[in-house]
Amino acid sequence: MIVILFRSRLTAAAGDDYRAMDEEISALARAADGFEGVKSFRADDGERLTIVWWRDAESLARWRNAPRHRAAQETGRARWYEYYDMEVAEVVRESHFARGTSAAAEEDAPPRPAVTASAKAPPASS
């Protein structure tokens, strides 16, 4: 599993056109083969963090090179992002805990799909 950490801050120019592109790109990402999940957060100071899970490097590469995603990236750099920082990481180990489950479920486990959620979601740009 591959995890993208996408930190960003929007410019004042990121208005309705940004939100429309965000919705379009997010829907395309969610429909893409290999997409596992996304969670987004926004700090009080406006910085945003989006975490995106992909099944493997190949599915991420397909998404990264998708023409509509490339166009959104170009527009984002030109108009909507004050800055962004992106990190790409491979999950080498996972551990899970959920109250009320057996001790066996707390053992190391293979990667599992993340839950898709959003809180003032930035785009799944990664």
N, C-alpha and C positions, 0 to 999 in steps of 0.2 A: 504494500500500500504506500502511496505517495501522499504527503501532506504539504500544502501550500500555506504559508503564512504571508498575508498581504496586508501591510500597514500603509495607510494613506491619509491624506488630508485634501479635501476638495477646495477649489477656488470659488470665488463669489459667482463665477460664470456657470457653475454647475447647477442649472435650473431644470425646467421641465424637459428639455432635450436630453439632459443627463439621465433623469429618472426614466424616460421612455427607453433609452438605450439600455439602462440597467435592467429593466424588466425584460427586454428582448434577449439580452445576452444571458441573463440568469435562466430564462426558460430554455434557451439553447443548451446551456451547460448541463442543466438537470436532465435533459433528454439525451445527452451524449453518452455513448457506450463507454463505460468505465467510470462515470461519475458516481461517487459514493455518498457524498453529503457536503453540506456547507453550514457554517454558523458565522454570524457577523455580530460585531459589537461596536459601540461608539462610546468613547471616553467623554467626560464632561468638557474637555478642552477641544473637542471636535475631531481628534484623531480617531481613525477607524481601524479595526482589525477584522479581516475576513479569513477564516480557516476553511480550506477546501480539501476534501479527501478524494483521491483518484485511485482506482484499482491498481494501476501499474504505470510505469514510465511510458509505455506505448500509448495508452489511452490519453495520458496527459499530453504527449507530443501531438497527437491528432487534434486535441482541443487547442493547444497553443498555436497550431498552424491553420486552424479553421479560418477561412477568408473573412467571415463576419466578425469573428473575435479579433483578428488582426486589425480590421478597420476600426473597431471600437477602441483598441489599444492606442492606435494612432491619434484618434480624436481625443481620447482621454489625456494623452501627453500634451497635445496642442491646446486644449481648452479647460479640462475639468479637474486635473490634479495639480495641486500645489507641489506635492511630492508623493512618491510611493516607494516602499522598500518591500522586496519580495524574497522570501526564503523558500527553497524547495528541499524537502527532507524525505528520506525513506524510513518507514516505520520498521524497526528491527525487533521490537518487543512491545507487547501490550499486556496490561493487567486490568482486570475489571472487578468491581465490587458493587453489589446492590443489596441493600438491607433486605433480609428475608430470603436470601438465596443460600444454597448449600456452600460449605467450605470449598468443595471442588470447583465451584464457579469462580472462586477467588484466585485460583491458580493461574499461572501464565496461560494465555490463550492466543490462538492465532488472530491476526487482525480481523476485525469485523466492520461492516459498514457503519458509518456515523449517522446520527439522526440529522435530518435536514431541518434547519430552523433558521430564524432570522430575527434580529432586533435592530430596526433601522438599517436594513441591509445595504452595505456597499455591493458593488457588482461582483460576481464570481469571475473576476478578471484573470484568474490564474490558470 
